[in-house]
């Protein structure tokens, strides 16, 4: 019984601390995110080598706050780029991938200075491929394609100062895992 009472006391204390956190993303806030990613949802397997790591940028602004007291909704234009090569002995292919779109995210702080969020990206993917090396000169492989892109993500920003944070995201998009810096103004 004593253990249950101590556990209940701890849970109530923790819940009161969570409710006491200040929102870290509020209406009027603008945040620039610059990130670098790891792991490609497209280029993986034997022979693929990264030429340019997955990089991304977004400019998020809060459009609604005060949801469930501390929650907020932000939207952001987004751009991501990556480039990979697949090469055999003396020939191969070069691939590049661009994602242009808009992201929407629901933010809710559980811990002081930590802005946690989950969201959805909707946009357009532009992919190009070309041959490299000594492939038959009559062949000359070079193509581009595009299509609708959607991606789900979860993430968090930890604010080291009022306007400077580090962030990490997990989800499908230009990479499986992205981390970087955020600047709020």
N, C-alpha and C positions, 0 to 999 in steps of 0.2 A: 504494500500500500504506500509506503514511504517513497519507493522508487517512482511509482505512478504519479504521486503528488509533486515530486521534484521534476519529472518530465513535463507535466502539465504547466508548472511554473515557468520552466525554460521556454516552452512553446509560446506561452502568452507573452513573455518578455521579448522573445524574438519577433513575434507578430507586431508588438507595439513599436519595436525598432524599425521594422519594415514600413509601417504606416507613417513613421516620423520622417522619412527621407524626403528631401526636396526634389522636385522634378528637375532633371538635367537637360531637358529639351522642352522648350515652351514656345508659344506663339510669338512670332517676331524673331526667333533664332534662325540663323543661317549657318550651315556647316559645309565646309569643303573637305572631302575625303580623297586622299591619294593613297592607293594601295598597290601591293605586289602580291601575286598569287603563287600557289603551289598546287600541283596536280591538275591535269587537264581532263575534262570530261570527254574530250574528242580525241586527242592525240596521245595514245598510250600503246604499249606493246613493244616488241622487239624492234630495234632499229630507229626509233624516234628519238631525236635529240632536240632540246630547246634551243632556238636561235635567239628569241627575245622572250623573257619571262612574261607571264600574264600580268599586265598592268591595268589599273582602272582609275577612274576619276568620276566623282559625282558632286553635285551642288544641291544639298538638301535644305529645304526650308519648311518650318512648321506651319501647318495650315489650321490645325485645331488642337487645343489642349484642354485640360480639365476633365478628361474622360476617366471615370472611376477615380476621381480626385487628382491623380498624378499622371495619367496616361496622355499621350499626344500622338498625332498623326502627322507624318512628314512625307513630302514628295520631292523627287529629285531627277533631273536629267542625268543620264549615265552613259559613259563610254568605256569600253574595255578592248584591249588589243593583246594578241599573242602570236608568236610565230614559231614554227617547228620545221625540222628537216627529217626526212627519212632517206638514208643513203645506203647503197650497196657498195661494192668495190669501186666502181668508177662512174656510177650514175645514181640518180635518186630524184626526190621531189622536195620542193619547198612549199610549205603551207602557211597562210596567214589567216587570222580570224579576227573580225571586228564585230563588236556588239554595240549598237546604239539604241537607247531606249529610255524609259522612265521607270522609276522605282517608287513604290509606296511602302511605308513602314509604320507599324504601330510600336511606339516607345513606351516603356514602363520601367521606372527605376525601382529595383529591389534593394540596392545597397547604395550608400552615399558615394557620390562621384562616379558611379557606374551607370551608364545609360544602356539598358538592354532593349533589344528590338527584334522584330520579325517582320518579314515583308515579301513582296512579290515584284519581280521585274517583268515588264512587257516591252518588247522591242523588236529589232530586226538584226539578224546575223548576216554578215557578209564574209564569205569564205573564198579564198583564191588559192590555186595550186599551179605550179609550173615545174618543168623538169630541170634538172641540173646535171652536169657531167656529160658523158659521151654517149648519149642515147642517139639512135639513128636520126640523122639530120632531117629526113623527110617526115618524121613523126611530129616533133615540136609540140609537146603537150603544154597547154596553157589554158586554164579555165577559171571562171568565176561563177559563184552562185550565191543566193541569198534566200532567206526565209524567216518566218515568224519565230521569235525566241521568247520563251518564258522561263523564269527561274525563281525558285523559292530560296529564301535565305534567313538565317538567324545571326545575330551579332551583338557586340557590346563595345562601347567606347568607355575608356577609363580616363577621366579628366585629371591631368597632373596640375593644371592651372585652370582658371575660369574659362579660358578660350583655347586651350591646347589639350588634345587627347590622343591616345593611341587606340586603335580599334582592331578587332578581329572578327571575321565573318566565316561562316560555314554554309555552303549551299552550292547549287548548280548554277553555272554561268560561265564566265571567262576562266574560272578555276574552281576547284573544290574548296580551297581554303585561301583566304585573303587576309593580310594584315597591313597596317599602315598608320598614317597620321591624319588627324582631323583638326581643323581650325574653325572655331566658332566666332562669329562676329554679329 
